Structure formats: structure tokens, C-alpha cells
Amino acid sequence: MVETEDDGPELPPQGLERAFEPFYRGEPSGYRATGGIGLGLAFVRSVAVVH
């Protein structure tokens, strides 16, 4: 069983594809304490493509 949780900011529909680019962050402040460095979705997508 896999469970997911998303507490991040909502992405606009036109920005969904860009969200998979490495280092892209939907949260514009640039302050790391608000949420990572933007590698999560890029990493997950690459793993899913390989499998």
C-alpha cells in the first residue's frame, strides 16, 4: 500500500509540466525552509519512467 500527502502550494494548470523540471519550486520566495530545493517531482518522474 502506498500513501501520499501533499501540503505544498497548489500549482496552476499551465505550470504542471514545468513542475517536473529539476530545481523548479512552485513557491516563489526562494527560502528553503518553506519547502525543499525542487528535486522531488523530477526524481519521482525519472524513477517511474525507468520502471
mmJSON file of the N, C-alpha and C atoms, coordinates in Angstrom:
{"data_MODEL":{"atom_site":{
"group_PDB":["ATOM","ATOM","ATOM","ATOM","ATOM","ATOM","ATOM","ATOM","ATOM","ATOM","ATOM","ATOM","ATOM","ATOM","ATOM","ATOM","ATOM","ATOM","ATOM","ATOM","ATOM","ATOM","ATOM","ATOM","ATOM","ATOM","ATOM","ATOM","ATOM","ATOM","ATOM","ATOM","ATOM","ATOM","ATOM","ATOM","ATOM","ATOM","ATOM","ATOM","ATOM","ATOM","ATOM","ATOM","ATOM","ATOM","ATOM","ATOM","ATOM","ATOM","ATOM","ATOM","ATOM","ATOM","ATOM","ATOM","ATOM","ATOM","ATOM","ATOM","ATOM","ATOM","ATOM","ATOM","ATOM","ATOM","ATOM","ATOM","ATOM","ATOM","ATOM","ATOM","ATOM","ATOM","ATOM","ATOM","ATOM","ATOM","ATOM","ATOM","ATOM","ATOM","ATOM","ATOM","ATOM","ATOM","ATOM","ATOM","ATOM","ATOM","ATOM","ATOM","ATOM","ATOM","ATOM","ATOM","ATOM","ATOM","ATOM","ATOM","ATOM","ATOM","ATOM","ATOM","ATOM","ATOM","ATOM","ATOM","ATOM","ATOM","ATOM","ATOM","ATOM","ATOM","ATOM","ATOM","ATOM","ATOM","ATOM","ATOM","ATOM","ATOM","ATOM","ATOM","ATOM","ATOM","ATOM","ATOM","ATOM","ATOM","ATOM","ATOM","ATOM","ATOM","ATOM","ATOM","ATOM","ATOM","ATOM","ATOM","ATOM","ATOM","ATOM","ATOM","ATOM","ATOM","ATOM","ATOM","ATOM","ATOM","ATOM","ATOM","ATOM"],
"id":[1,2,3,4,5,6,7,8,9,10,11,12,13,14,15,16,17,18,19,20,21,22,23,24,25,26,27,28,29,30,31,32,33,34,35,36,37,38,39,40,41,42,43,44,45,46,47,48,49,50,51,52,53,54,55,56,57,58,59,60,61,62,63,64,65,66,67,68,69,70,71,72,73,74,75,76,77,78,79,80,81,82,83,84,85,86,87,88,89,90,91,92,93,94,95,96,97,98,99,100,101,102,103,104,105,106,107,108,109,110,111,112,113,114,115,116,117,118,119,120,121,122,123,124,125,126,127,128,129,130,131,132,133,134,135,136,137,138,139,140,141,142,143,144,145,146,147,148,149,150,151,152,153],
"type_symbol":["N","C","C","N","C","C","N","C","C","N","C","C","N","C","C","N","C","C","N","C","C","N","C","C","N","C","C","N","C","C","N","C","C","N","C","C","N","C","C","N","C","C","N","C","C","N","C","C","N","C","C","N","C","C","N","C","C","N","C","C","N","C","C","N","C","C","N","C","C","N","C","C","N","C","C","N","C","C","N","C","C","N","C","C","N","C","C","N","C","C","N","C","C","N","C","C","N","C","C","N","C","C","N","C","C","N","C","C","N","C","C","N","C","C","N","C","C","N","C","C","N","C","C","N","C","C","N","C","C","N","C","C","N","C","C","N","C","C","N","C","C","N","C","C","N","C","C","N","C","C","N","C","C"],
"label_atom_id":["N","CA","C","N","CA","C","N","CA","C","N","CA","C","N","CA","C","N","CA","C","N","CA","C","N","CA","C","N","CA","C","N","CA","C","N","CA","C","N","CA","C","N","CA","C","N","CA","C","N","CA","C","N","CA","C","N","CA","C","N","CA","C","N","CA","C","N","CA","C","N","CA","C","N","CA","C","N","CA","C","N","CA","C","N","CA","C","N","CA","C","N","CA","C","N","CA","C","N","CA","C","N","CA","C","N","CA","C","N","CA","C","N","CA","C","N","CA","C","N","CA","C","N","CA","C","N","CA","C","N","CA","C","N","CA","C","N","CA","C","N","CA","C","N","CA","C","N","CA","C","N","CA","C","N","CA","C","N","CA","C","N","CA","C","N","CA","C","N","CA","C","N","CA","C","N","CA","C"],
"label_alt_id":[null,null,null,null,null,null,null,null,null,null,null,null,null,null,null,null,null,null,null,null,null,null,null,null,null,null,null,null,null,null,null,null,null,null,null,null,null,null,null,null,null,null,null,null,null,null,null,null,null,null,null,null,null,null,null,null,null,null,null,null,null,null,null,null,null,null,null,null,null,null,null,null,null,null,null,null,null,null,null,null,null,null,null,null,null,null,null,null,null,null,null,null,null,null,null,null,null,null,null,null,null,null,null,null,null,null,null,null,null,null,null,null,null,null,null,null,null,null,null,null,null,null,null,null,null,null,null,null,null,null,null,null,null,null,null,null,null,null,null,null,null,null,null,null,null,null,null,null,null,null,null,null,null],
"label_comp_id":["MET","MET","MET","VAL","VAL","VAL","GLU","GLU","GLU","THR","THR","THR","GLU","GLU","GLU","ASP","ASP","ASP","ASP","ASP","ASP","GLY","GLY","GLY","PRO","PRO","PRO","GLU","GLU","GLU","LEU","LEU","LEU","PRO","PRO","PRO","PRO","PRO","PRO","GLN","GLN","GLN","GLY","GLY","GLY","LEU","LEU","LEU","GLU","GLU","GLU","ARG","ARG","ARG","ALA","ALA","ALA","PHE","PHE","PHE","GLU","GLU","GLU","PRO","PRO","PRO","PHE","PHE","PHE","TYR","TYR","TYR","ARG","ARG","ARG","GLY","GLY","GLY","GLU","GLU","GLU","PRO","PRO","PRO","SER","SER","SER","GLY","GLY","GLY","TYR","TYR","TYR","ARG","ARG","ARG","ALA","ALA","ALA","THR","THR","THR","GLY","GLY","GLY","GLY","GLY","GLY","ILE","ILE","ILE","GLY","GLY","GLY","LEU","LEU","LEU","GLY","GLY","GLY","LEU","LEU","LEU","ALA","ALA","ALA","PHE","PHE","PHE","VAL","VAL","VAL","ARG","ARG","ARG","SER","SER","SER","VAL","VAL","VAL","ALA","ALA","ALA","VAL","VAL","VAL","VAL","VAL","VAL","HIS","HIS","HIS"],
"label_asym_id":["A","A","A","A","A","A","A","A","A","A","A","A","A","A","A","A","A","A","A","A","A","A","A","A","A","A","A","A","A","A","A","A","A","A","A","A","A","A","A","A","A","A","A","A","A","A","A","A","A","A","A","A","A","A","A","A","A","A","A","A","A","A","A","A","A","A","A","A","A","A","A","A","A","A","A","A","A","A","A","A","A","A","A","A","A","A","A","A","A","A","A","A","A","A","A","A","A","A","A","A","A","A","A","A","A","A","A","A","A","A","A","A","A","A","A","A","A","A","A","A","A","A","A","A","A","A","A","A","A","A","A","A","A","A","A","A","A","A","A","A","A","A","A","A","A","A","A","A","A","A","A","A","A"],
"label_entity_id":["1","1","1","1","1","1","1","1","1","1","1","1","1","1","1","1","1","1","1","1","1","1","1","1","1","1","1","1","1","1","1","1","1","1","1","1","1","1","1","1","1","1","1","1","1","1","1","1","1","1","1","1","1","1","1","1","1","1","1","1","1","1","1","1","1","1","1","1","1","1","1","1","1","1","1","1","1","1","1","1","1","1","1","1","1","1","1","1","1","1","1","1","1","1","1","1","1","1","1","1","1","1","1","1","1","1","1","1","1","1","1","1","1","1","1","1","1","1","1","1","1","1","1","1","1","1","1","1","1","1","1","1","1","1","1","1","1","1","1","1","1","1","1","1","1","1","1","1","1","1","1","1","1"],
"label_seq_id":[1,1,1,2,2,2,3,3,3,4,4,4,5,5,5,6,6,6,7,7,7,8,8,8,9,9,9,10,10,10,11,11,11,12,12,12,13,13,13,14,14,14,15,15,15,16,16,16,17,17,17,18,18,18,19,19,19,20,20,20,21,21,21,22,22,22,23,23,23,24,24,24,25,25,25,26,26,26,27,27,27,28,28,28,29,29,29,30,30,30,31,31,31,32,32,32,33,33,33,34,34,34,35,35,35,36,36,36,37,37,37,38,38,38,39,39,39,40,40,40,41,41,41,42,42,42,43,43,43,44,44,44,45,45,45,46,46,46,47,47,47,48,48,48,49,49,49,50,50,50,51,51,51],
"pdbx_PDB_ins_code":[null,null,null,null,null,null,null,null,null,null,null,null,null,null,null,null,null,null,null,null,null,null,null,null,null,null,null,null,null,null,null,null,null,null,null,null,null,null,null,null,null,null,null,null,null,null,null,null,null,null,null,null,null,null,null,null,null,null,null,null,null,null,null,null,null,null,null,null,null,null,null,null,null,null,null,null,null,null,null,null,null,null,null,null,null,null,null,null,null,null,null,null,null,null,null,null,null,null,null,null,null,null,null,null,null,null,null,null,null,null,null,null,null,null,null,null,null,null,null,null,null,null,null,null,null,null,null,null,null,null,null,null,null,null,null,null,null,null,null,null,null,null,null,null,null,null,null,null,null,null,null,null,null],
"Cartn_x":[0.848,0.0,0.893,0.507,1.241,0.321,0.8,0.049,0.851,0.167,0.832,0.167,0.932,0.412,1.001,0.179,0.628,0.214,1.196,0.941,1.496,1.933,2.562,1.563,2.071,1.187,0.588,-0.607,-1.258,-0.587,-0.394,0.225,-0.857,-0.66,-1.629,-1.54,-2.63,-2.634,-1.55,-1.275,-0.263,1.161,1.352,2.683,2.943,1.994,2.157,3.36,3.572,4.707,6.031,6.088,7.317,7.656,6.664,6.875,7.771,7.93,8.777,10.222,10.531,11.904,12.72,13.971,14.81,14.971,14.914,15.105,13.974,12.88,11.712,10.967,10.632,9.833,8.631,7.457,6.234,6.086,6.81,6.756,7.845,7.492,8.45,9.394,9.268,10.075,11.561,11.925,13.333,13.903,13.076,13.51,13.365,14.466,14.441,13.605,13.463,12.702,11.229,10.766,9.363,9.137,10.185,9.919,10.912,12.007,12.903,13.616,14.264,15.038,14.513,13.406,12.781,13.241,13.651,14.076,13.081,12.109,11.202,10.466,9.726,8.941,9.825,10.947,11.87,12.416,12.761,13.279,12.205,11.022,9.945,9.582,9.528,9.181,10.239,11.519,12.572,12.535,12.248,12.126,10.931,9.811,8.626,8.861,9.563,9.845,10.732,11.722,12.629,11.876,10.912,10.159,9.044],
"Cartn_y":[-1.179,0.0,1.242,2.23,3.482,4.608,5.435,6.612,7.855,8.899,10.16,11.285,12.327,13.509,14.725,15.71,16.913,18.135,18.802,20.034,21.25,21.042,22.123,23.066,24.138,25.094,24.479,24.906,24.406,25.01,24.179,24.652,25.019,26.104,26.449,25.423,25.141,24.129,24.359,25.615,25.894,25.628,25.426,25.18,23.733,22.837,21.448,20.769,20.933,20.282,20.823,22.1,22.712,22.199,21.775,21.293,20.061,19.363,18.173,18.5,19.755,20.15,20.187,19.72,19.783,21.218,21.388,22.65,23.656,23.247,24.135,24.096,25.255,25.346,26.225,25.727,26.493,27.63,27.55,28.568,29.596,30.824,31.781,32.48,32.245,33.014,32.71,31.497,31.131,30.773,30.758,30.458,28.963,28.243,26.782,26.247,26.978,26.494,26.299,26.896,26.742,25.525,24.783,23.562,23.113,22.54,21.823,22.662,21.928,22.595,22.303,21.585,21.364,20.131,19.086,17.87,16.72,16.821,15.709,15.171,16.016,15.538,15.094,15.772,15.366,13.968,13.704,12.397,11.314,11.575,10.59,10.278,11.281,11.047,10.185,10.455,9.669,8.215,7.973,6.599,5.902,6.592,5.999,5.673,6.524,6.286,5.061,4.901,3.752,2.443,2.486,1.265,1.072],
"Cartn_z":[0.0,0.0,0.0,-0.78,-0.871,-0.445,0.45,0.875,0.526,0.116,-0.18,0.605,0.82,1.493,0.799,0.55,-0.14,0.656,1.221,1.956,1.223,-0.002,-0.757,-1.387,-1.993,-2.659,-3.919,-4.26,-5.474,-6.696,-7.73,-8.965,-9.966,-10.718,-11.765,-12.894,-13.59,-14.664,-15.721,-16.063,-17.085,-16.587,-15.3,-14.758,-14.386,-14.686,-14.268,-14.902,-16.191,-16.848,-16.32,-16.067,-15.55,-14.149,-13.395,-12.034,-11.991,-13.114,-13.166,-13.539,-13.805,-14.106,-12.816,-12.861,-11.659,-11.164,-9.876,-9.165,-9.334,-9.971,-10.057,-8.723,-8.22,-6.993,-7.272,-6.96,-7.167,-6.18,-5.077,-4.029,-4.338,-4.681,-5.23,-4.243,-2.965,-2.021,-2.13,-2.55,-2.614,-1.249,-0.242,1.116,1.348,1.524,1.61,2.759,3.836,4.98,4.64,3.54,3.153,2.273,1.936,1.194,0.155,0.565,-0.331,-1.361,-2.303,-3.343,-4.745,-4.831,-6.124,-6.881,-6.182,-6.863,-6.736,-5.859,-5.577,-6.781,-7.488,-8.624,-9.786,-10.004,-11.065,-10.779,-9.533,-9.14,-9.292,-8.792,-8.853,-10.298,-11.133,-12.538,-13.21,-12.972,-13.603,-13.134,-11.87,-11.366,-12.021,-12.126,-12.745,-14.215,-14.93,-16.348,-16.518,-15.643,-15.726,-15.5,-14.604,-14.31,-15.293],
"occupancy":[1.0,1.0,1.0,1.0,1.0,1.0,1.0,1.0,1.0,1.0,1.0,1.0,1.0,1.0,1.0,1.0,1.0,1.0,1.0,1.0,1.0,1.0,1.0,1.0,1.0,1.0,1.0,1.0,1.0,1.0,1.0,1.0,1.0,1.0,1.0,1.0,1.0,1.0,1.0,1.0,1.0,1.0,1.0,1.0,1.0,1.0,1.0,1.0,1.0,1.0,1.0,1.0,1.0,1.0,1.0,1.0,1.0,1.0,1.0,1.0,1.0,1.0,1.0,1.0,1.0,1.0,1.0,1.0,1.0,1.0,1.0,1.0,1.0,1.0,1.0,1.0,1.0,1.0,1.0,1.0,1.0,1.0,1.0,1.0,1.0,1.0,1.0,1.0,1.0,1.0,1.0,1.0,1.0,1.0,1.0,1.0,1.0,1.0,1.0,1.0,1.0,1.0,1.0,1.0,1.0,1.0,1.0,1.0,1.0,1.0,1.0,1.0,1.0,1.0,1.0,1.0,1.0,1.0,1.0,1.0,1.0,1.0,1.0,1.0,1.0,1.0,1.0,1.0,1.0,1.0,1.0,1.0,1.0,1.0,1.0,1.0,1.0,1.0,1.0,1.0,1.0,1.0,1.0,1.0,1.0,1.0,1.0,1.0,1.0,1.0,1.0,1.0,1.0],
"B_iso_or_equiv":[0.0,0.0,0.0,0.0,0.0,0.0,0.0,0.0,0.0,0.0,0.0,0.0,0.0,0.0,0.0,0.0,0.0,0.0,0.0,0.0,0.0,0.0,0.0,0.0,0.0,0.0,0.0,0.0,0.0,0.0,0.0,0.0,0.0,0.0,0.0,0.0,0.0,0.0,0.0,0.0,0.0,0.0,0.0,0.0,0.0,0.0,0.0,0.0,0.0,0.0,0.0,0.0,0.0,0.0,0.0,0.0,0.0,0.0,0.0,0.0,0.0,0.0,0.0,0.0,0.0,0.0,0.0,0.0,0.0,0.0,0.0,0.0,0.0,0.0,0.0,0.0,0.0,0.0,0.0,0.0,0.0,0.0,0.0,0.0,0.0,0.0,0.0,0.0,0.0,0.0,0.0,0.0,0.0,0.0,0.0,0.0,0.0,0.0,0.0,0.0,0.0,0.0,0.0,0.0,0.0,0.0,0.0,0.0,0.0,0.0,0.0,0.0,0.0,0.0,0.0,0.0,0.0,0.0,0.0,0.0,0.0,0.0,0.0,0.0,0.0,0.0,0.0,0.0,0.0,0.0,0.0,0.0,0.0,0.0,0.0,0.0,0.0,0.0,0.0,0.0,0.0,0.0,0.0,0.0,0.0,0.0,0.0,0.0,0.0,0.0,0.0,0.0,0.0],
"pdbx_formal_charge":[null,null,null,null,null,null,null,null,null,null,null,null,null,null,null,null,null,null,null,null,null,null,null,null,null,null,null,null,null,null,null,null,null,null,null,null,null,null,null,null,null,null,null,null,null,null,null,null,null,null,null,null,null,null,null,null,null,null,null,null,null,null,null,null,null,null,null,null,null,null,null,null,null,null,null,null,null,null,null,null,null,null,null,null,null,null,null,null,null,null,null,null,null,null,null,null,null,null,null,null,null,null,null,null,null,null,null,null,null,null,null,null,null,null,null,null,null,null,null,null,null,null,null,null,null,null,null,null,null,null,null,null,null,null,null,null,null,null,null,null,null,null,null,null,null,null,null,null,null,null,null,null,null],
"auth_seq_id":[1,1,1,2,2,2,3,3,3,4,4,4,5,5,5,6,6,6,7,7,7,8,8,8,9,9,9,10,10,10,11,11,11,12,12,12,13,13,13,14,14,14,15,15,15,16,16,16,17,17,17,18,18,18,19,19,19,20,20,20,21,21,21,22,22,22,23,23,23,24,24,24,25,25,25,26,26,26,27,27,27,28,28,28,29,29,29,30,30,30,31,31,31,32,32,32,33,33,33,34,34,34,35,35,35,36,36,36,37,37,37,38,38,38,39,39,39,40,40,40,41,41,41,42,42,42,43,43,43,44,44,44,45,45,45,46,46,46,47,47,47,48,48,48,49,49,49,50,50,50,51,51,51],
"auth_comp_id":["MET","MET","MET","VAL","VAL","VAL","GLU","GLU","GLU","THR","THR","THR","GLU","GLU","GLU","ASP","ASP","ASP","ASP","ASP","ASP","GLY","GLY","GLY","PRO","PRO","PRO","GLU","GLU","GLU","LEU","LEU","LEU","PRO","PRO","PRO","PRO","PRO","PRO","GLN","GLN","GLN","GLY","GLY","GLY","LEU","LEU","LEU","GLU","GLU","GLU","ARG","ARG","ARG","ALA","ALA","ALA","PHE","PHE","PHE","GLU","GLU","GLU","PRO","PRO","PRO","PHE","PHE","PHE","TYR","TYR","TYR","ARG","ARG","ARG","GLY","GLY","GLY","GLU","GLU","GLU","PRO","PRO","PRO","SER","SER","SER","GLY","GLY","GLY","TYR","TYR","TYR","ARG","ARG","ARG","ALA","ALA","ALA","THR","THR","THR","GLY","GLY","GLY","GLY","GLY","GLY","ILE","ILE","ILE","GLY","GLY","GLY","LEU","LEU","LEU","GLY","GLY","GLY","LEU","LEU","LEU","ALA","ALA","ALA","PHE","PHE","PHE","VAL","VAL","VAL","ARG","ARG","ARG","SER","SER","SER","VAL","VAL","VAL","ALA","ALA","ALA","VAL","VAL","VAL","VAL","VAL","VAL","HIS","HIS","HIS"],
"auth_asym_id":["A","A","A","A","A","A","A","A","A","A","A","A","A","A","A","A","A","A","A","A","A","A","A","A","A","A","A","A","A","A","A","A","A","A","A","A","A","A","A","A","A","A","A","A","A","A","A","A","A","A","A","A","A","A","A","A","A","A","A","A","A","A","A","A","A","A","A","A","A","A","A","A","A","A","A","A","A","A","A","A","A","A","A","A","A","A","A","A","A","A","A","A","A","A","A","A","A","A","A","A","A","A","A","A","A","A","A","A","A","A","A","A","A","A","A","A","A","A","A","A","A","A","A","A","A","A","A","A","A","A","A","A","A","A","A","A","A","A","A","A","A","A","A","A","A","A","A","A","A","A","A","A","A"],
"auth_atom_id":["N","CA","C","N","CA","C","N","CA","C","N","CA","C","N","CA","C","N","CA","C","N","CA","C","N","CA","C","N","CA","C","N","CA","C","N","CA","C","N","CA","C","N","CA","C","N","CA","C","N","CA","C","N","CA","C","N","CA","C","N","CA","C","N","CA","C","N","CA","C","N","CA","C","N","CA","C","N","CA","C","N","CA","C","N","CA","C","N","CA","C","N","CA","C","N","CA","C","N","CA","C","N","CA","C","N","CA","C","N","CA","C","N","CA","C","N","CA","C","N","CA","C","N","CA","C","N","CA","C","N","CA","C","N","CA","C","N","CA","C","N","CA","C","N","CA","C","N","CA","C","N","CA","C","N","CA","C","N","CA","C","N","CA","C","N","CA","C","N","CA","C","N","CA","C","N","CA","C"],
"pdbx_PDB_model_num":[1,1,1,1,1,1,1,1,1,1,1,1,1,1,1,1,1,1,1,1,1,1,1,1,1,1,1,1,1,1,1,1,1,1,1,1,1,1,1,1,1,1,1,1,1,1,1,1,1,1,1,1,1,1,1,1,1,1,1,1,1,1,1,1,1,1,1,1,1,1,1,1,1,1,1,1,1,1,1,1,1,1,1,1,1,1,1,1,1,1,1,1,1,1,1,1,1,1,1,1,1,1,1,1,1,1,1,1,1,1,1,1,1,1,1,1,1,1,1,1,1,1,1,1,1,1,1,1,1,1,1,1,1,1,1,1,1,1,1,1,1,1,1,1,1,1,1,1,1,1,1,1,1]
}}}
